[in-house]
């Protein structure tokens, strides 16, 4: 993969992650500084469990399903065009990093500690695994037999 494609993927990763991290940081500063009242969700509410499920599904399940669908779509081909691989990598970053947003909702709504912590851990995991490192991109090039 060319360096310009790698830089474009890194730019996508930063553009998807930076607003979420900034908003999460801001809500935590507001919450711990008691600068504004936060919403409070009771422990008996179903909303934290639903958002935890959505966060895990979007952050872990959808990227796996997307990778399997991409591999299945190209399994009979000798090679995959580099542009298709780039599009796949870009879309998988966008899909995976959507899992950061439920942790922001958990922070704003003062979810129970278990749910908020689990969503935050999922967001950290997804942020780490979605990063388009040179090693990961080179491996995907070899696995999918990408050609320019």
Secondary structure, 3 states (H helix, E strand, C coil): CCHHHHHHHHHHHHHHHHHHHHHHHHHHHHHHCCCCCCCCCCCCCCHHHHHHHHHHHHHHHHHHHHHHHHHHHCCCCCCEEHHHHHHHHHHHHHHHHHHHHHHHHHHHCCCCHHHHHHHHHHHHHHHHHHCCCHHHHHHHHHHHCEEC
